[in-house]
Amino acid sequence: MDEKIYNDLIESFLAMHHSVQTSGFSNDAFKPGLERMFDFDRALGISFDGQDKAFRTIHVAGTNGKGSVSSMLAAALAGSGLKVGLYTSPHLIDLRERIKIIRDGHFSMIPKESVCSFLLQNKTVIDNLALTFFELTTGMAFWWFKECKVDIAIIEAGLGGRLDSTNVIVPDLSIITSIGLDHCAILGSTRQAIAIEKAGIIKKGVSVLIGEKDDETSPVFEKEASRQESPLFYARPHPQIPGLDLRGEYQHRNTDTVLTALEILNAGIDTEAIKHTAAATGLQGRWECLDKSLAFPKDGRVHSIADIGHNPPALRWNIRQLEEMMETGQYDRLVILYGVMADKAIDDIIPIMPGCSSKAAFPVHYIFTTPSTPRALRAETVHQKFKEKGADIDMQSIDNVQEALTKAQTLTGSNGLLYIGGSAFLVADVLLTLKKNQ
């Protein structure tokens, strides 16, 4: 398909149906509630009730881990011979990343021709309902999965759960991966309040799996599961799967959730398929090694890592793994290319970062940059906040992501370790820069 026609059409729809990725949580980009989605589904001829159910689903919500868990489940179920739909967010480069079919160890994104056909054929109803971008892509995913006659679809919730656009489905299994403080202005300022929103995906009589058990949030889930007469399970420890191509240590927790889910579903466990989740689903930005793209030396070591973890719980896992890598003595410095959104709890994040709460046992250099979204906190502002917190580290700010990446690579050299993170938007900018430079 002609690239310009596709890009122009997407641009025109984005101008009318705003995305949280570009517009933040504004009134026209974020509209909590389900009525528009129910109306949209009816217009598309899609139902998730009774015998008219368009296809089987698994619903995945949570603060962290839901994208990885969704992708692992899709890879595992496809490994057992099923044709699996996978709907995740956000996308990093192309909106089609959100809507994939996984089959026989391979993935395919919704074709550009199908995206255009959907948008043009349904323009009137999309405009009349004043849908947000997320509502639009959710309906597109449902339509495409029905068109492709998937056996089952893994549907990742966008934000929260109770009022999320995906919550029109009645799944075979509901999964809530973890609860942490994120999007507090929308979901609540305590983990318990956030758990209440996530628990909104629990459907009457449908089994629910909770990834983590703790005293603050478990009573919320147990109360709602009891009210809905839904069998409740907690993820249980399993022997870890060696050689995962999703390399972050935090994935061990996610694999426990996935393996427990497969047991609940009586789906059989294909550990080989799970091992190759990133390859089978195209999942990026999860402890992703960029050495090849950045032309780092091929000496058997990982020299560059990109990860979209952005809130304190996710960053604690990442920083711990970075520190473990540095403690091996294989690297002479750690370079951190960091960008963050303005709505993130930067004051809670700074003490977690290497060298900020206490002197690091290794040289650390920070480069702050500004991801290409209006939601981003300016690099200089981040720099100033780190200074105000008393961080005694080597740091500088470079607004332009491409220039910042070049500087970071130079500082890393042949013996350093480069970490790129703080926001999915920064990782997306870096991946797009590398793609353009290929």
N, C-alpha and C positions, 0 to 999 in steps of 0.2 A: 504494500500500500504506500502511496505517496506520503513521505514523512511530513511535508508541509501541511497537507490537508488534515492529517491526524493531529498535528501539534496545534494548528489553528482552531480546530474543533474543541480540543481539550481546553485551550486557553479561553475560548468564548464561554464554555460551560463553567469554568472556574471563576470567571468574572461575575457570573450570576449566582452560582451555588458555592459559597465560600468554604474553604477548608480550614480546620483548626491549625494545620501545619503552616499555613501562610497568614491567616488572619487572627490566630489566637482564639480564645473562648469568647468571641464577640456574639452578639445576639443573632446574627445571621449565619454564623459558622457553627454554633453550638446551641441546639434546641433540644433539651432533654424531654423525653416523652415518646410514646409509642403509637399514637393515633395516626400520625403521618405515615409511619411504616406499615401499619395495618392497611391503610387506604392504598398505599403504593403496591403492596403485595396483592391486594384484591384486583387492582388495575392490571397487574402482570399475570393474573391467573394462578397465583402461588398460594398454597395453603400448607400449614404445618399441623393441622388438626386431623385426628382420626384416620379413616381410610383414604382421605384425599391428600394425605401428607405428600409433599412434592418429593422428598427424599429424607433419609435418616440423617440425624445430626448428632454431634457432640459439641457442647457449649463450654468454652473455656474463659474464665475471668481471673482476675488477680492483679496485684500490684506489680510484681516481677515474675518472670518465668513463663507467662502465658503464651508468648510467641514461640519460645523454644519447645514447650510442652505440646502446643498445637502441631508444630512441625514434626516432632518426634512421633506423635500419634499418627500423623498422616503417613510418614515413612513406614511405620510398623504395619499399619493396616494395608497399605499398598503392597508391602512385602508379602502379605498373606493372599495376594491375588485380587484385592478389591480395587475398584476405580474410585479414587478419593478426591473430593473437593477440599480446598484449603483456602480459607479467607482470613487474612491477617492484616494488621496495620501497626505502624504507619509504613508507607513504602519509602524507599531510600532514593531511588532514581526515577522509576517509571511507575505510575499508578497501577499498571497491570500486574506488578509484583503482589498486589493484594489478593488477586484472584487466580488460583492455579489449580490444575489437575495433576495429581500425583499417581503414577502408574508404572509398574515394572522398574522401579528404581530411578525413574526420570520424572521431570516436571515440565509442564508447559503452561505458560501464562495465557490468559484470555487473549485471543488475537486482536490486533488493532482494528481489523475490519469489523469484528463483533462489537467492540467498544463503540465504534462510530454508528453501527447499525442500531444498537440499543439506544444510544443517546438521541439519534434522529427520530426513530420510531416512537419514542416515549417522551419527546420534548414537551408536548402539551401538558401531560399529567405531571411531569417533573416540575414544570414552571407553575402550574396551578396549585400544586401542593407546597410550593416554595421550599423544596427539599434542601437540606444541607449537603455538602459534598459527601460526608460519611453516609448519610441516608441513601444518597444516589448510588454510591459504590456498593453498599450492602444489598440494595435491590438488584443491582447488576450481577453481583455474585450469585444471589439466589436464582436469578433467571438463567445464568450461564450454567450453573450446576444442574438445573432441571433440563436444559437443552442437551447437556452432555450425558444425561442419565447416569449420574454418579451413584455408586452404591451407598455412600455415606459422605458427609461433609463435616470437616472440623471448622467450627465458627468461633473465632476469637472476638471477645467483647472489646469495644473500643475504649470506653471510660466507665468505670463503675460497674453497673450491671442492671440494677433495678429499672432505670430509665434509659438504658443504652439501646440504640436502634436494633441491635442483634437480638434483643430479648423478646422478639415475637415468635421465636422458634420453640417447639416442644421437643427437647432432645432425648436421646437414649440415655445420656449421662451428662450431668453437670459437673464441672471441675472448677474449683477455686484454688489457685496455686499458692498464693501467699498474700499477706496483708502488711503494707508498710505505709508510712506517711508520704503521700504524693497527691498532687491536685487537691490539697486540703481546702482551698477556697470553695471548691465545688462539692467535694465528697465528705468533708468533715475534718475536724482538727484532731481527732483521736483515732487510734486503730480500731476501736470498737465501733465508732460512727462509720468508718470506711467499710468495716465488715458488714454492717447492716446494708449498705448499698450493694456490695458484692453478693450478699445472700439473696438479693432480689432475683437472681437467675434460677434459684431453686424452684422447680415446678412440682405440682401435686403428683405424688407417686413415683417421681423420677429419682433414681439414685443420684446422690451427690458425693463427690470425692473432694476432701480437703487436703491440700498439700502439706500443711504444717499445723500442728496442734499446739496451742498455747492457752494460758489461763485467761487472757484478755479477749480473744476473738472466738474461741471454741464455743462458749456458751451462746453466742449470737447464732452460730451455724446450727447448733444442736436444737435451739428453740425453734428456728425457722423450719428445719427439717422435720421436727415433730409436728409442727402446725400443718405442714404440707403432706404429712404421712409419707415422707421420702426416706428410704434407707440411707443412712449416712456412714461413710467410710473415711478413715484417715490413711494417707499414704504410709506404707510400711517400708522399713529398710530392706533393700535387696543387695545381693552381690553386685558390685559395680561392673559396668560394661567397659572393658579396656579398649583403647583405640578409637574413642569417639571423635568424629571430625568436628564436633562442637566442643572446643577444647577448654572452655572455662571450668574452673573447679566447681562453680555454682551449679553446673549441669548435673552433678552427681545427685543433688537434691531433686532436680527436675526428672531425672530418670526413675527415681523411686516413685514419683507421682505417675509417670507414664506406665511403668510396669504394673503398678497397682490397678490403674485404669484398665489395662488389657485383661487383667485377671477378672475384674468385675464384669467386663464385657464378654468373658469367655472367648476371647479372640485369638488366643494363642500368642506366643511371644517369639518374635523373630529378632533376636539381638543383632544379627548381621545387618538387617535393614535399619535398625535404630542407630547402629554404629556409623552409618553413612547418611545421616539425616541431612546435613548441609548439602551434600551432592545431590541427594534425591529430591530435595524441596527448593533448592536455590536460596536457602536462608543465609543472609549476610549480616555482618556487624555484631556477631556474638563471638568475642575473643578471636577475631579473624586475623590471621597472619597475612600481612601485606608485603612481605619481603620480595616476592617476585615482581609485583607492580612497582615497588620502589627501588628495585635493583640493589638490594642489600646483598652482602656476600653470602655465598652458599657454603657456609661452614658447618652446617648441621645444627646451628642455633637459630632460635626465633629472634629476630631483631626488631620487628614492628607488629604491634597489636592494635586493632581497632575494636571498640566495644561500645554499644549504645547505652549501657547502664548509666543512669543519670541521677537517681535518688540515693539518699544515704544507705539504705539496706543493700542496694546493688553495688554501690561503690565500695562498701566495706569488703565484700567478697573480692572485688577486682584488685583493690589495693593490697589486700593480704596475699593474693597470688603474685602480684608484681614484686612485693617484698621477698617472697620465697624465691622467686627467680633471681633477684639481685643477690640474695644470700649464698647462692651457689658459687659466686666469684667469677662467673663467666662474663660479666659485664662490668665496665669501668664507670658507667654513669647511666642515670635514668633521665630521659627527656619526656616531658608530658606536654602534649599539644591539647589544650583544653578550651572548650567553649560551652556555654551554658545558657539556658533560657531564663528570662527575667522573672518567671513565676516559680523558680526552684528555690529551695531553702538553702541558699548559698552560705548563710551563717552556720548552718548545721553541717554543711559539706566540707568547709575549709579545714576544720580540725581532723577530719578523716584522712586528708591528703598527705602524702609522704613529705616529711620535713616541716610540717606546719604546726603540729602540737608539740613536737620534740625534734631535736636534731637527728636527721637521718644518718644511718650508718654508711651511706654511700652518697656520692654527688648527685644532686637533683637539680634539673633546670626546667622551669616552666615557660611555655610560650602560650599566652592567652590570645585567642582570636575570636572573631565575630561571625558565627554561622549566618548564612544568607537567608534569614527570615526576620520579619519585623518583631517576632517574639524574642529575639536574642538579646542578652545583656551585652552591652558593648565591651570589647576587650579591655579598654582602659578602665572601665568601671570595675570589672572583675579584678584587674591588677590592683586597683586602689583598695578594694575590699580585703584582698589577701594581705596587703600592707597594714590595714587598720587592725586586722586580727593578730598582728605581730609576727607574721610568717617571715622568718629570717632565711630566705632561700633566694637562689639566683632566678630572677624572673624578668620577663619583658612582654610587651603586648604588640601584636602585629594584626591590624584589622583584617587585612585580606587573607583569606584562608589559603590560597595557593602560595602566596609569599611566606606565610607562616609555616606551611608544610615544607617548603624548600629549606627554610632556616632550620626547622626541626631535624630534617634529614642530615643536614650539614653538621649540626651539633652532635647528633647520634654517632656519626662516623662509623667505623668498622667494628668498634668494640662496645657500643652502647646499646641500650634498649629504649625503643620509642613506643609510648602509649598514647593513643589518640582516643579521646573520649569526653564525657561530660554531657553529651547530647546526641540523639539520633540525627539531628540536623547537621552537626559537624561531621559525623561519620559519612552522611550522605554527600556533603560537599567534597570531602576527601575522595570518596569513591568516584564521584562524577569527574573530579579533576584528573584522577588517574586514568579514567576511561577516555577522556579527551586527549590525554597525552600519549595514549597507546599508538 
